[in-house]
Amino acid sequence: MLKAFAARDPKAPKGSFTPHLGIDVPAVPGRADSGDLEIDLMELFTDAASVAGDLSVGIALFIDEMQDVPAPDISALCAATHELSQTGGPLIVVGAGLPHLPAVLSASKSYSERLFRYVSIDRLDRAAADQALLAPAQREGADFEPDALDALYEAADGYPYFVQAYGKVTWDVATASPVTAQDVAVAGPQAEGELAVGFFGSRYERATPAERKYMRMMAQLGDDPVPTAQVAEELGVKPSSVSPARDGLIKKGLIYSSERGLIAFTVPHFGRFLRAQPI
């Protein structure tokens, strides 16, 4: 059945999902191959869950960057998950995405908020950030001085990718164990340069000129969530005239609405990066 699903017509009008699976069995037609993704996913999930139940096992489908899944596919996924919720089959969908993912799901199916349990994953606390650095280092027989861990946490601000980025460069420049705060100071500019190009810069390049102007004004107003009305006021325009730029940035995952009327950058230090850019 999975082979039949994988062989669906990629030009089918309902749903764009086209898996590339190496399955060395003949396809059995008649289930999950209609070309209507909503129907096909329902049948696939239902039958797969039934088999899993017979074998006393479970199935988990993990989807990263879920906010980027095309709208027809999200709609089909929600419908199939809803069908599963009626039968209690042992199949679970686990999605990870940016803060506006719940809005993406709700826009697809109004009942989606009842299908998923939302868990907010914030920055690492100090203990977790230290562990992320110490555990791999100690496996290699190395260690960090307390002052070095202080400096790395201040630089990374608990953001997991930054912990990795600053930790990697610091490890590369350190000549002996334990790693010192001086090593962190030497590594800092190189890590910041790599983030400016590969992390912040790549995001900035995705924005249109109007969207970049909007983000620069957000950055000028500080690093905390800012009122959308204040951004428009500082730009000297009506809120309605900058709505397209704001909505475009939300869809691109560069900003999100932290609560009604407020917006913030989806990644820390983005405002600092923008303030350092020439106008």
C-alpha positions in Angstrom: 0.0 0.0 0.0 2.8 2.4 0.8 4.3 1.6 -2.6 1.0 2.5 -4.2 0.9 5.7 -2.2 4.5 6.6 -3.3 3.5 6.0 -6.9 0.6 8.5 -6.8 0.4 10.8 -9.8 2.6 13.8 -8.9 0.4 16.0 -11.0 -2.7 15.2 -9.0 -4.6 18.4 -8.3 -5.4 17.7 -4.7 -2.2 17.6 -2.7 1.4 18.1 -3.7 3.2 15.5 -1.6 5.3 13.2 -3.7 7.4 10.8 -1.6 10.6 9.2 -2.9 10.7 5.9 -1.1 12.7 2.8 -2.1 10.2 0.0 -1.5 11.1 -3.2 -3.3 7.6 -4.8 -3.3 4.9 -4.6 -5.9 2.2 -1.9 -5.4 -1.3 -3.1 -4.4 -3.7 -0.7 -6.1 -7.0 0.4 -4.6 -6.0 2.1 -1.4 -4.1 5.4 -0.8 -3.6 5.9 -4.6 -6.6 7.9 -5.7 -4.7 11.1 -6.3 -6.7 13.0 -3.7 -4.1 13.5 -0.9 -6.6 13.9 1.8 -8.3 10.6 1.1 -5.0 8.8 0.4 -3.4 10.0 3.7 -6.5 9.0 5.6 -6.4 5.5 4.2 -2.6 5.2 4.6 -2.6 6.3 8.2 -5.6 4.1 9.1 -4.3 1.0 7.6 -0.7 1.5 8.9 -2.1 2.1 12.4 -4.1 -1.1 12.1 -1.0 -3.1 11.2 0.9 -1.4 14.0 -1.9 -2.3 16.5 -1.8 -5.9 15.4 2.0 -6.0 16.0 1.7 -4.1 19.4 4.0 -1.3 18.1 3.5 2.3 17.3 4.4 4.5 14.4 5.6 8.1 14.6 5.8 10.5 11.7 8.3 13.4 12.3 8.0 16.6 10.3 10.6 19.3 10.6 10.1 22.9 9.5 6.4 22.1 9.4 5.4 25.7 8.8 6.8 25.3 5.2 4.6 22.4 4.3 2.3 23.5 1.4 -1.2 24.4 2.4 -2.9 21.5 0.6 -0.6 19.0 2.3 -1.2 20.6 5.7 -4.9 20.3 5.2 -4.6 16.7 4.2 -2.4 15.9 7.1 -4.8 17.5 9.6 -7.7 15.6 8.1 -5.9 12.3 8.3 -4.8 13.0 11.9 -8.4 13.9 12.7 -9.5 10.5 11.4 -6.9 8.8 13.5 -8.1 10.6 16.6 -11.6 9.0 16.1 -10.2 5.5 16.1 -7.3 5.9 18.6 -4.9 4.1 16.3 -1.2 3.9 17.4 0.2 6.5 15.0 1.3 9.9 16.0 2.4 13.0 14.0 5.2 15.1 15.6 5.9 18.5 14.0 8.5 21.1 14.7 8.3 24.6 13.4 8.5 28.3 14.0 6.2 30.2 16.5 3.6 30.9 13.8 3.0 27.2 13.1 -0.2 27.0 15.2 -1.7 29.8 13.0 -0.7 27.9 9.9 -2.5 24.8 11.1 -5.6 26.7 12.2 -5.8 28.4 8.8 -5.8 25.0 7.2 -8.4 23.3 9.4 -10.4 25.0 12.1 -10.3 21.9 14.3 -6.6 21.6 14.1 -6.1 23.2 17.5 -7.8 20.2 19.0 -5.6 17.7 17.2 -2.3 18.8 18.4 -0.7 19.5 21.8 1.5 22.5 21.5 4.8 22.7 23.4 6.9 25.8 23.2 10.6 25.1 23.0 12.5 28.2 24.3 16.2 28.9 24.8 18.4 26.6 26.8 18.8 27.4 30.5 22.3 27.7 31.8 22.6 24.1 33.0 21.5 22.7 29.6 23.8 25.1 27.7 26.8 24.1 29.8 26.0 20.4 29.3 25.8 20.8 25.6 29.4 22.1 25.7 30.9 19.9 28.5 29.5 16.5 27.5 31.2 16.2 24.1 34.3 17.9 25.3 34.7 15.6 28.3 34.3 12.6 26.0 37.4 13.8 24.3 39.3 14.3 27.6 38.9 18.1 27.6 37.2 20.6 29.8 36.1 24.3 30.0 37.0 26.7 32.7 34.0 28.3 34.5 34.8 31.7 33.1 34.8 30.3 29.6 31.3 28.8 30.2 30.2 32.2 31.5 31.4 33.9 28.3 29.9 31.3 26.0 26.5 31.5 27.6 26.6 35.3 27.4 27.5 35.1 23.7 25.0 32.4 22.8 22.2 33.7 25.0 21.0 30.1 25.3 19.9 29.8 21.7 20.8 26.2 20.7 22.3 27.0 17.3 24.4 29.8 18.8 25.7 27.4 21.5 26.8 25.1 18.7 28.3 27.9 16.6 30.3 29.6 19.4 31.3 26.3 20.9 32.6 24.9 17.6 34.8 27.9 16.8 36.0 28.1 20.4 37.0 24.5 20.3 38.9 25.0 17.1 40.9 28.0 18.3 41.7 26.5 21.8 45.2 25.0 22.0 44.9 23.2 25.3 42.5 22.0 27.9 40.8 23.5 29.8 39.3 26.0 27.3 39.6 29.5 28.7 37.7 32.8 28.5 40.5 34.1 26.4 39.8 31.3 23.9 36.2 32.4 23.8 37.3 36.1 23.2 39.5 35.1 20.3 36.8 32.9 18.8 34.0 35.4 19.2 34.6 37.6 16.1 35.0 34.6 13.9 31.8 33.0 15.2 29.9 36.3 14.8 31.2 36.7 11.2 30.0 33.2 10.3 26.6 33.8 11.8 26.3 37.2 10.0 26.8 35.5 6.7 25.3 32.0 7.0 22.6 32.6 9.6 21.4 36.2 9.8 22.5 37.2 6.3 20.7 34.3 4.6 17.4 35.3 6.4 17.8 39.0 5.5 18.3 38.2 1.9 15.0 36.5 1.7 13.1 39.7 2.6 11.9 42.3 0.0 13.1 45.9 0.3 9.8 46.8 2.0 10.2 44.0 4.5 13.8 44.9 5.2 12.7 48.5 6.0 10.1 47.1 8.4 12.6 44.9 10.2 15.1 47.7 10.5 12.5 49.8 12.2 11.7 46.9 14.5 15.4 46.6 15.4 15.6 50.3 16.1 12.8 50.0 18.6 14.7 47.4 20.6 15.0 43.6 21.1 11.8 43.0 23.0 8.4 42.5 21.3 7.2 45.8 19.8 3.6 47.0 19.0 2.8 46.8 15.3 1.2 50.2 15.6 4.4 51.7 16.9 6.4 50.3 14.0 3.9 51.9 11.5 4.0 55.2 13.5 7.8 55.4 13.4 7.7 54.7 9.7 5.3 57.5 9.3 2.6 55.5 7.6 -0.8 53.9 8.5 -0.7 50.4 9.9 -2.7 49.1 7.0 0.0 50.2 4.5 2.7 48.1 6.2 0.4 45.0 6.7 1.7 43.3 3.5 5.3 43.6 4.7 4.5 42.4 8.2 2.4 39.4 6.8 5.2 38.6 4.3 7.8 38.5 7.1 5.6 36.2 9.3 5.0 33.8 6.4 8.8 33.7 5.8 9.4 32.9 9.4 11.5 36.0 10.1 9.1 37.6 12.7 6.1 36.3 14.6 3.2 37.7 16.7 4.1 37.0 20.3 0.7 38.2 21.3 -2.1 40.2 19.7 -0.7 43.6 18.6 2.9 42.7 19.2 5.6 41.3 16.9 9.1 40.0 17.6 12.0 38.4 15.7 11.9 34.6 15.6 15.6 34.3 16.4 17.6 36.2 19.1 20.2 38.8 18.2 18.6 39.5 14.8 17.9 43.1 15.9 21.5 43.6 16.9 22.6 42.2 13.4 20.2 44.7 11.7 21.4 47.6 13.7 25.0 46.9 12.6 24.1 46.9 8.9 24.6 50.1 6.8 21.4 51.8 5.8 
